[in-house]
Amino acid sequence: MKIALLNENSQAAKNALIYETLRSVVEPMRHTVVNYGMYTADDKTQLTYVQCGILAGTIINGGAADYVITGCGTGEGAMLACGSFPNVLCGHIETPLDAYLFSQVNDGNCVAIPFAEGFGWGGELNLAYIFEKLFAREGGGGYPPERVVPEQRNKKILDGVRAVTLRPMTEILESLDRELVRGALSAEGFSVHFFADAKNDDMVNAVLKVLS
């Protein structure tokens, strides 16, 4: 699995810590981590959590990564932003238990973590335990065992609802405020990783159109 890391401006100073913690947990599981930044609080492009949502939608729909790790101060804004886009099922994760249940019950592909609220002494340990429980098992296995069948059925129903209620990502990029989108897609790490890894030509062309 290819996992993308995104940080918005208020928590960009923690990017290196999050990246190294994530890598230390998931690389032994044979997952790959791609760091899209922001890399530091002083990056030229200052991403908001809304723009991280745009990037998450672009990365997932472009096939550039299978999973997105992001967040903000509380994690709430990032979750709402990411959940606004098709094919991005984002959970708000504060604890390892949240991570395990989101993985097994909801089988999402994006998490928003509070990187300021409650992030004190031992914060990096909590992150490590979150990442361990998030990726230790294949998603969608269900919990508890007697609830597996209805949970998997409900996930398929939700996917069907979202397919109707959310527009294609290519149309969304075209319709959003051009400067908002261009600001997100101009982030330092995006062009380096997205065009190298994307598998959806329609999404690549949509991104190039915005940037042109």
C-alpha positions as CSV (number, residue, x, y, z in Angstrom):
1,M,0.0,0.0,0.0
2,K,1.2,3.5,-0.8
3,I,0.4,6.0,2.0
4,A,0.5,9.8,1.4
5,L,1.2,12.2,4.3
6,L,-0.3,15.7,4.2
7,N,0.2,18.5,6.7
8,E,-1.5,21.9,6.8
9,N,0.2,25.1,7.9
10,S,-0.7,25.2,11.6
11,Q,0.9,21.8,12.2
12,A,3.6,21.7,9.5
13,A,6.4,21.9,12.1
14,K,5.4,18.4,13.2
15,N,5.8,16.9,9.6
16,A,9.2,15.3,10.2
17,L,8.1,13.7,13.5
18,I,4.9,12.4,11.9
19,Y,6.7,11.1,8.8
20,E,9.4,9.3,10.7
21,T,6.9,7.8,13.1
22,L,4.7,6.6,10.3
23,R,7.6,5.1,8.4
24,S,8.9,3.3,11.4
25,V,5.6,1.6,11.9
26,V,4.4,0.8,8.4
27,E,7.5,0.1,6.4
28,P,8.1,-3.2,8.2
29,M,4.6,-4.0,7.1
30,R,5.8,-3.5,3.5
31,H,3.8,-0.3,3.0
32,T,5.4,2.8,1.4
33,V,5.1,6.3,2.7
34,V,5.2,9.4,0.4
35,N,5.6,12.7,2.2
36,Y,3.7,15.5,0.3
37,G,4.4,18.1,3.0
38,M,4.1,20.7,4.2
39,Y,7.6,20.0,5.3
40,T,8.1,23.0,7.6
41,A,6.2,26.0,8.9
42,D,8.2,28.2,6.5
43,D,7.3,26.4,3.3
44,K,6.6,28.8,0.4
45,T,3.1,27.3,-0.2
46,Q,1.0,27.6,3.0
47,L,-1.7,24.9,2.8
48,T,-4.9,25.2,4.8
49,Y,-6.8,22.1,5.9
50,V,-9.3,22.8,3.1
51,Q,-6.5,22.6,0.6
52,C,-5.3,19.4,2.2
53,G,-8.8,18.0,1.5
54,I,-8.4,19.0,-2.2
55,L,-5.1,17.3,-2.3
56,A,-6.4,14.2,-0.6
57,G,-9.2,14.0,-3.2
58,T,-6.8,14.5,-6.0
59,I,-4.2,12.0,-4.8
60,I,-6.8,9.3,-4.1
61,N,-8.8,9.8,-7.3
62,G,-5.6,10.1,-9.3
63,G,-4.4,6.7,-8.1
64,A,-1.2,8.3,-6.8
65,A,-1.7,6.7,-3.3
66,D,-4.0,4.3,-1.6
67,Y,-4.3,6.0,1.7
68,V,-4.0,9.5,3.1
69,I,-2.8,10.5,6.5
70,T,-3.6,14.2,7.4
71,G,-5.0,16.3,10.2
72,C,-5.0,19.8,11.7
73,G,-5.1,21.2,15.2
74,T,-8.2,19.3,16.2
75,G,-8.5,17.0,13.2
76,E,-12.1,18.1,12.7
77,G,-11.6,20.5,9.9
78,A,-9.4,18.2,8.0
79,M,-11.9,15.4,8.3
80,L,-14.7,17.5,7.0
81,A,-12.6,18.8,4.1
82,C,-11.4,15.3,3.1
83,G,-14.9,13.9,3.4
84,S,-16.2,16.4,0.9
85,F,-14.6,14.6,-2.0
86,P,-15.5,11.4,-3.9
87,N,-13.8,8.1,-3.1
88,V,-12.3,9.6,0.1
89,L,-13.7,8.0,3.2
90,C,-12.1,9.9,6.1
91,G,-12.2,9.2,9.8
92,H,-11.4,11.4,12.8
93,I,-8.8,9.4,14.8
94,E,-7.6,10.3,18.3
95,T,-6.7,6.9,19.8
96,P,-5.4,3.5,18.7
97,L,-8.9,2.1,19.4
98,D,-10.4,4.7,17.0
99,A,-7.8,3.6,14.4
100,Y,-8.6,-0.1,14.8
101,L,-12.4,0.3,14.7
102,F,-12.2,2.7,11.7
103,S,-10.1,0.3,9.8
104,Q,-12.1,-2.8,10.6
105,V,-15.7,-1.4,10.7
106,N,-15.6,1.5,8.3
107,D,-12.7,0.4,5.9
108,G,-11.8,4.0,5.0
109,N,-8.8,5.3,3.1
110,C,-8.1,8.5,4.9
111,V,-7.7,9.7,8.5
112,A,-7.6,13.1,10.1
113,I,-5.6,13.3,13.3
114,P,-5.6,16.1,15.9
115,F,-1.9,17.2,15.9
116,A,-2.4,20.0,18.5
117,E,-5.3,19.1,20.8
118,G,-4.1,16.6,23.3
119,F,-0.8,16.2,21.6
120,G,1.6,16.6,24.6
121,W,4.1,14.4,26.3
122,G,4.1,11.0,24.6
123,G,2.3,12.3,21.5
124,E,4.6,10.5,19.2
125,L,3.9,7.2,21.0
126,N,0.2,7.6,20.6
127,L,0.8,8.3,16.9
128,A,2.8,5.1,16.6
129,Y,0.1,3.1,18.3
130,I,-2.5,4.7,16.0
131,F,-0.6,3.8,12.9
132,E,0.0,0.3,14.1
133,K,-3.7,-0.4,14.7
134,L,-4.7,1.4,11.5
135,F,-2.5,-0.8,9.2
136,A,-1.9,-4.0,11.2
137,R,-4.8,-5.9,9.5
138,E,-6.5,-5.6,6.1
139,G,-9.4,-3.1,6.4
140,G,-13.0,-4.1,6.5
141,G,-12.5,-7.3,8.6
142,G,-15.3,-6.2,11.0
143,Y,-15.6,-6.0,14.7
144,P,-17.0,-7.7,16.7
145,P,-17.1,-11.0,14.8
146,E,-20.9,-11.2,15.0
147,R,-21.3,-7.8,13.3
148,V,-19.0,-8.5,10.3
149,V,-21.7,-9.2,7.7
150,P,-24.0,-6.2,8.5
151,E,-21.0,-3.9,8.7
152,Q,-19.7,-5.0,5.3
153,R,-23.2,-4.6,3.9
154,N,-23.5,-1.1,5.3
155,K,-20.2,-0.1,3.9
156,K,-21.3,-1.1,0.4
157,I,-24.5,0.9,0.9
158,L,-22.6,3.9,2.0
159,D,-20.3,3.6,-1.0
160,G,-23.3,3.6,-3.2
161,V,-24.9,6.6,-1.6
162,R,-21.6,8.6,-1.9
163,A,-21.3,7.6,-5.6
164,V,-24.7,9.3,-6.2
165,T,-24.2,12.4,-3.9
166,L,-20.7,13.3,-4.8
167,R,-19.6,14.6,-8.2
168,P,-16.5,13.2,-10.1
169,M,-13.3,14.8,-8.9
170,T,-12.4,16.1,-12.3
171,E,-15.6,18.2,-12.3
172,I,-14.9,19.4,-8.8
173,L,-11.4,20.7,-9.7
174,E,-12.9,22.5,-12.6
175,S,-15.7,24.1,-10.6
176,L,-13.8,25.2,-7.4
177,D,-12.2,28.6,-7.1
178,R,-9.2,28.4,-9.4
179,E,-6.8,30.2,-7.0
180,L,-7.8,28.0,-4.1
181,V,-7.1,24.8,-6.1
182,R,-4.0,26.2,-7.8
183,G,-2.6,27.1,-4.4
184,A,-3.1,23.5,-3.2
185,L,-1.7,21.9,-6.3
186,S,1.3,24.2,-6.2
187,A,2.6,22.8,-3.0
188,E,6.2,21.8,-3.1
189,G,5.7,18.0,-2.7
190,F,2.7,17.6,-4.9
191,S,4.2,17.9,-8.3
192,V,7.2,15.8,-7.3
193,H,5.1,12.8,-6.2
194,F,1.7,13.1,-7.9
195,F,2.8,13.0,-11.5
196,A,5.3,10.2,-10.8
197,D,2.7,8.0,-9.2
198,A,-0.8,8.9,-10.6
199,K,-2.5,6.2,-12.6
200,N,-5.7,8.1,-13.7
201,D,-5.0,10.1,-16.9
202,D,-8.2,12.1,-16.6
203,M,-7.1,13.3,-13.2
204,V,-3.6,14.1,-14.4
205,N,-5.1,16.1,-17.3
206,A,-7.5,17.9,-14.9
207,V,-4.6,18.9,-12.7
208,L,-2.5,20.1,-15.6
209,K,-5.4,22.2,-16.8
210,V,-5.7,23.9,-13.4
211,L,-2.0,24.6,-13.3
212,S,-1.7,25.9,-16.8
